[in-house]
């Protein structure tokens, strides 16, 4: 029995001597897993990335996310990184974790001053020109009128068929504006007639002609069209107004406020005494100036006229020979008939 126990003990010792030796080494807090060989410089964050995933991919240890964050402290919240963020590493320091501190510094970029013009609301300009027009004196009769309709109605709307009486021949497909005259615009300085403002009622398209009477259909109606309303060739509205400055110094006056008003403000329509003969074009930007008041100088006792002040900006929409329709794009005070319209070349 004693011999058998001794044999078992010797056998166990032999087995232990033949078993591989396992050395256990405790990990130190500073131990860092080596980085991959394809470490970028810098790494650009993509959609869906997290610091945990980045650390796991490049250092084979997701717990290294804290060291990445500590070395890229421009990331204020480690849970919030965004596509395009840059993560910097140091390829020469893989054994130390492959990380390096980045201290972003502000960059001063010097650029020339850019003057940004406010965009023009082209929709408003188109609406104004579709509804209102300006014609020269003597053109108030147009080129014809609405004669009647097949069903003898007095007022017409879109898709209604009408008959026209025209003073000159036109082809099928011709578009005609239906209008009524409103105010006669006169220069407040000398009373000279500058033209007539007209209100557009709608538009008709010529279909055919028989015995001097034209068939047409109403394609647009802003208000009820009636027999007797005048006709003129439809004008094309350019929705793309190119902003321009005067080529020379211009000076005129406000002669009209839409709908017969006494005062106007931003986004209202006015008439001015400057027209094509003065070099005015559609899209030209001008100023409205208010003349300075006259006061008595208390020191000298003499009357003194104070300087004029800018009170608004306008945009020319529809120039004619002697006058133009304009839109007030900005105003700091009520604009009245007689206020000065001023323009000068850009510097």
C-alpha positions as CSV (number, residue, x, y, z in Angstrom):
1,X,0.0,0.0,0.0
2,X,2.8,2.4,0.8
3,X,4.5,1.5,-2.4
4,X,1.4,2.2,-4.4
5,X,1.0,5.7,-2.9
6,X,4.6,6.5,-3.6
7,X,4.1,5.5,-7.2
8,X,1.1,7.8,-7.6
9,X,3.1,10.7,-6.0
10,X,6.0,10.2,-8.4
11,X,3.6,10.0,-11.4
12,X,2.0,13.3,-10.4
13,X,5.4,15.0,-10.1
14,X,6.4,13.7,-13.6
15,X,3.2,15.1,-15.1
16,X,3.8,18.5,-13.5
17,X,7.3,18.6,-14.9
18,X,6.1,17.9,-18.4
19,X,3.2,20.5,-18.4
20,X,3.9,23.9,-20.1
21,X,4.8,26.8,-17.8
22,X,2.3,29.6,-17.8
23,X,3.5,33.0,-16.6
24,X,0.9,35.4,-15.4
25,X,1.8,39.1,-15.6
26,X,-0.6,41.6,-14.1
27,X,-1.6,44.4,-16.4
28,X,-0.5,47.8,-15.4
29,X,-2.9,50.8,-15.6
30,X,-0.7,52.3,-18.4
31,X,-0.7,49.3,-20.6
32,X,-1.9,50.2,-24.1
33,X,-2.6,47.9,-27.0
34,X,-0.5,48.6,-30.1
35,X,-2.2,50.5,-32.9
36,X,-3.0,49.3,-36.4
37,X,-0.5,49.9,-39.2
38,X,-3.0,51.8,-41.3
39,X,-3.4,54.6,-38.7
40,X,-4.5,57.8,-40.6
41,X,-3.4,61.3,-39.9
42,X,-5.9,62.8,-39.1
43,X,-8.9,60.5,-39.0
44,X,-12.1,62.1,-40.4
45,X,-15.2,61.1,-38.5
46,X,-17.9,59.5,-40.6
47,X,-21.6,59.1,-40.0
48,X,-22.3,56.6,-37.3
49,X,-18.8,56.8,-35.7
50,X,-18.3,56.8,-31.9
51,X,-15.0,57.3,-30.0
52,X,-15.6,53.7,-28.6
53,X,-15.6,52.3,-32.2
54,X,-12.6,54.4,-33.3
55,X,-10.6,53.2,-30.3
56,X,-11.6,49.5,-30.9
57,X,-10.7,49.7,-34.6
58,X,-7.3,51.5,-34.4
59,X,-6.0,50.3,-31.0
60,X,-7.9,47.0,-30.6
61,X,-9.2,48.2,-27.3
62,X,-12.5,50.2,-27.1
63,X,-11.5,51.5,-23.6
64,X,-8.9,53.7,-25.2
65,X,-11.8,56.1,-26.2
66,X,-11.0,58.1,-23.1
67,X,-7.4,58.7,-24.1
68,X,-8.5,59.7,-27.6
69,X,-10.9,62.3,-26.0
70,X,-8.2,63.6,-23.6
71,X,-5.9,64.3,-26.5
72,X,-8.6,65.9,-28.7
73,X,-10.2,68.2,-26.2
74,X,-11.8,70.4,-28.8
75,X,-14.5,67.7,-28.7
76,X,-16.5,69.1,-25.8
77,X,-18.8,66.1,-25.4
78,X,-17.4,62.6,-26.1
79,X,-20.9,61.4,-26.8
80,X,-21.3,63.9,-29.6
81,X,-18.9,63.7,-32.5
82,X,-20.0,64.7,-36.0
83,X,-19.1,63.8,-39.5
84,X,-16.2,65.9,-40.6
85,X,-14.6,66.2,-37.1
86,X,-10.8,65.4,-37.2
87,X,-9.2,62.9,-34.7
88,X,-5.4,63.3,-34.6
89,X,-3.0,60.5,-33.8
90,X,0.8,60.2,-33.6
91,X,2.0,57.3,-35.7
92,X,5.5,57.5,-34.1
93,X,4.1,56.8,-30.7
94,X,2.2,53.6,-31.1
95,X,3.8,52.0,-28.1
96,X,2.5,54.9,-26.0
97,X,-1.0,54.6,-27.3
98,X,-0.7,56.3,-30.7
99,X,-2.2,59.5,-29.4
100,X,-1.0,63.1,-29.4
101,X,-2.4,66.3,-28.0
102,X,-4.0,68.7,-30.5
103,X,-4.4,72.3,-29.5
104,X,-6.5,74.0,-32.1
105,X,-5.6,77.7,-32.6
106,X,-7.8,80.3,-34.1
107,X,-7.0,81.4,-37.7
108,X,-7.5,84.9,-38.9
109,X,-8.7,85.1,-42.5
110,X,-8.5,88.6,-44.1
111,X,-10.9,89.1,-47.0
112,X,-12.1,92.3,-48.8
113,X,-15.4,93.7,-47.6
114,X,-18.3,92.4,-49.6
115,X,-21.5,94.4,-50.0
116,X,-24.4,92.0,-50.0
117,X,-27.5,93.5,-51.7
118,X,-30.9,92.4,-50.4
119,X,-32.6,90.1,-52.9
120,X,-35.5,91.7,-54.9
121,X,-38.9,90.0,-54.4
122,X,-39.4,89.3,-58.1
123,X,-42.8,87.8,-57.4
124,X,-44.1,91.2,-56.1
125,X,-42.6,93.0,-59.1
126,X,-44.3,90.7,-61.6
127,X,-47.6,91.0,-59.8
128,X,-47.4,94.8,-59.9
129,X,-46.6,94.9,-63.6
130,X,-49.3,92.4,-64.5
131,X,-51.9,94.5,-62.7
132,X,-50.8,98.0,-63.6
133,X,-49.2,99.8,-66.6
134,X,-48.3,103.2,-67.8
135,X,-49.1,104.6,-71.3
136,X,-48.4,107.9,-73.0
137,X,-51.0,110.6,-73.5
138,X,-53.2,109.9,-76.5
139,X,-52.9,106.1,-76.2
140,X,-55.9,105.7,-73.8
141,X,-58.1,104.3,-76.5
142,X,-55.7,101.4,-77.1
143,X,-56.2,99.3,-80.3
144,X,-59.8,98.2,-79.8
145,X,-62.3,97.1,-77.2
146,X,-64.5,94.2,-75.9
147,X,-67.6,94.2,-78.1
148,X,-69.9,91.5,-76.7
149,X,-70.2,87.8,-76.0
150,X,-72.1,84.9,-77.6
151,X,-74.5,84.7,-74.7
152,X,-75.1,88.4,-74.4
153,X,-73.7,88.6,-70.8
154,X,-72.3,92.0,-69.6
155,X,-69.4,90.7,-67.5
156,X,-66.8,88.0,-68.3
157,X,-64.3,85.8,-66.5
158,X,-61.7,83.2,-67.3
159,X,-62.6,80.8,-70.1
160,X,-65.5,83.0,-71.3
161,X,-65.7,83.6,-75.0
162,X,-65.9,87.2,-76.2
163,X,-66.0,89.2,-79.4
164,X,-63.5,92.0,-80.1
165,X,-63.5,95.1,-82.3
166,X,-59.9,96.0,-83.3
167,X,-58.5,98.9,-85.2
168,X,-55.6,96.9,-86.7
169,X,-55.4,93.3,-87.8
170,X,-53.9,90.6,-85.6
171,X,-53.2,86.9,-86.0
172,X,-54.8,84.0,-84.1
173,X,-52.9,83.4,-80.9
174,X,-52.2,87.0,-80.2
175,X,-52.4,88.0,-76.6
176,X,-54.1,91.3,-75.7
177,X,-54.3,93.0,-72.3
178,X,-57.7,94.3,-71.2
179,X,-57.4,97.6,-69.4
180,X,-59.2,100.7,-68.0
181,X,-57.5,104.1,-67.6
182,X,-57.3,105.6,-64.2
183,X,-55.3,108.7,-63.2
184,X,-53.6,111.1,-65.5
185,X,-50.1,111.7,-64.1
186,X,-48.9,115.4,-64.2
187,X,-45.6,117.0,-63.2
188,X,-46.4,118.9,-60.0
189,X,-43.9,121.5,-60.9
190,X,-45.4,122.6,-64.3
191,X,-48.6,120.6,-64.7
192,X,-47.3,118.8,-67.8
193,X,-49.1,115.5,-68.6
194,X,-46.6,112.7,-68.3
195,X,-48.9,109.8,-69.1
196,X,-51.8,107.7,-68.0
197,X,-51.9,104.9,-65.4
198,X,-54.0,102.0,-66.5
199,X,-55.5,99.1,-64.5
200,X,-55.3,95.7,-66.1
201,X,-58.5,93.8,-65.9
202,X,-57.2,90.6,-67.5
203,X,-56.0,89.1,-70.8
204,X,-57.6,87.5,-73.9
205,X,-56.3,85.3,-76.6
206,X,-57.4,85.9,-80.2
207,X,-59.0,82.8,-81.8
208,X,-60.2,83.8,-85.2
209,X,-61.8,86.6,-87.3
210,X,-64.9,86.9,-89.4
211,X,-66.4,90.1,-91.1
212,X,-64.0,92.3,-89.1
213,X,-65.1,90.9,-85.7
214,X,-62.6,88.8,-83.8
215,X,-63.4,85.8,-81.6
216,X,-61.3,85.5,-78.4
217,X,-61.3,83.7,-75.1
218,X,-60.5,85.2,-71.6
219,X,-57.3,83.5,-70.3
220,X,-56.8,85.7,-67.2
221,X,-59.1,87.8,-65.2
222,X,-58.0,90.0,-62.3
223,X,-61.5,91.6,-62.0
224,X,-64.7,91.3,-63.9
225,X,-64.2,92.2,-67.6
226,X,-67.0,94.2,-69.3
227,X,-68.0,95.2,-72.8
228,X,-66.3,98.5,-73.7
229,X,-63.0,97.7,-71.8
230,X,-60.0,98.7,-73.9
231,X,-57.4,96.4,-75.5
232,X,-53.7,96.7,-76.2
233,X,-50.9,94.3,-77.1
234,X,-49.9,92.3,-74.0
235,X,-46.5,93.1,-72.7
236,X,-44.1,90.4,-71.4
237,X,-43.1,90.8,-67.8
238,X,-39.4,90.1,-67.1
239,X,-39.3,88.3,-63.7
240,X,-35.5,88.7,-63.6
241,X,-34.8,92.3,-62.7
242,X,-31.0,93.0,-62.8
243,X,-30.1,95.7,-60.3
244,X,-28.2,98.6,-61.9
245,X,-27.1,102.0,-60.9
246,X,-27.5,105.2,-62.9
247,X,-24.8,106.1,-65.4
248,X,-25.1,109.8,-64.6
249,X,-26.6,111.9,-61.8
250,X,-30.4,111.9,-61.9
251,X,-32.9,114.2,-60.2
252,X,-36.7,114.1,-60.4
253,X,-39.8,114.0,-58.2
254,X,-42.5,111.7,-57.0
255,X,-45.6,112.5,-59.0
256,X,-48.0,109.7,-58.1
257,X,-48.9,107.3,-55.2
258,X,-50.9,104.3,-56.2
259,X,-54.7,104.4,-55.7
260,X,-54.6,108.1,-55.3
261,X,-53.0,108.0,-51.8
262,X,-51.3,111.0,-50.2
263,X,-48.5,109.0,-48.6
264,X,-46.6,105.8,-49.5
265,X,-44.3,103.4,-47.7
266,X,-42.3,100.2,-48.3
267,X,-43.7,97.8,-50.9
268,X,-46.0,100.5,-52.4
269,X,-46.0,101.7,-56.0
270,X,-45.3,105.3,-57.0
271,X,-44.7,107.2,-60.2
272,X,-41.7,109.4,-60.8
273,X,-40.8,112.1,-63.4
274,X,-37.7,110.3,-64.6
275,X,-38.1,108.2,-67.7
276,X,-36.2,106.7,-70.6
277,X,-35.2,110.1,-72.0
278,X,-33.3,110.6,-68.7
279,X,-31.5,107.2,-69.0
280,X,-33.8,105.4,-66.6
281,X,-34.0,101.6,-67.1
282,X,-35.9,98.7,-65.5
283,X,-34.0,97.5,-62.4
284,X,-32.4,100.9,-61.7
285,X,-32.0,101.7,-58.0
286,X,-32.7,105.3,-56.9
287,X,-33.3,107.2,-53.6
288,X,-36.1,109.3,-52.2
289,X,-34.9,112.4,-50.4
290,X,-36.9,114.8,-48.3
291,X,-36.0,118.5,-48.6
292,X,-34.7,120.1,-45.5
293,X,-37.0,122.5,-43.7
294,X,-36.3,126.2,-43.7
295,X,-35.6,127.7,-40.2
296,X,-34.6,131.0,-38.8
297,X,-31.0,131.1,-37.5
298,X,-31.4,132.6,-34.0
299,X,-27.9,134.0,-34.1
300,X,-28.1,135.9,-37.4
301,X,-31.9,136.1,-37.7
302,X,-31.6,134.9,-41.3
303,X,-33.6,132.0,-42.9
304,X,-31.5,128.8,-43.4
305,X,-32.5,125.7,-45.4
306,X,-31.4,122.5,-43.7
307,X,-29.8,119.7,-45.8
308,X,-32.1,117.1,-47.5
309,X,-32.2,113.6,-46.0
310,X,-32.7,110.2,-47.5
311,X,-36.0,108.6,-46.5
312,X,-36.3,105.7,-48.9
313,X,-35.0,103.5,-51.7
314,X,-36.9,102.6,-54.9
315,X,-36.6,100.2,-57.7
316,X,-37.7,101.2,-61.2
317,X,-40.1,98.6,-62.7
318,X,-41.6,100.1,-65.8
319,X,-39.9,103.1,-67.5
320,X,-41.7,105.1,-70.2
321,X,-40.5,108.1,-72.2
322,X,-41.1,110.8,-69.6
323,X,-42.0,109.0,-66.4
324,X,-41.7,105.6,-64.7
325,X,-43.4,103.3,-62.3
326,X,-41.3,102.3,-59.3
327,X,-41.5,100.1,-56.2
328,X,-40.5,101.4,-52.8
329,X,-38.1,98.8,-51.4
330,X,-37.3,100.6,-48.1
331,X,-38.6,103.7,-46.3
332,X,-37.9,105.4,-43.0
333,X,-40.6,108.1,-43.3
334,X,-43.8,108.6,-45.2
335,X,-43.1,109.4,-48.9
336,X,-45.2,112.1,-50.5
337,X,-45.9,113.5,-53.9
338,X,-43.2,116.1,-54.6
339,X,-40.4,114.4,-52.7
340,X,-37.1,114.4,-54.6
341,X,-36.0,111.3,-56.5
342,X,-32.2,111.1,-56.7
343,X,-29.6,108.8,-58.2
344,X,-25.9,108.8,-58.9
345,X,-23.4,106.4,-60.5
346,X,-21.9,103.8,-58.2
347,X,-18.4,104.5,-57.0
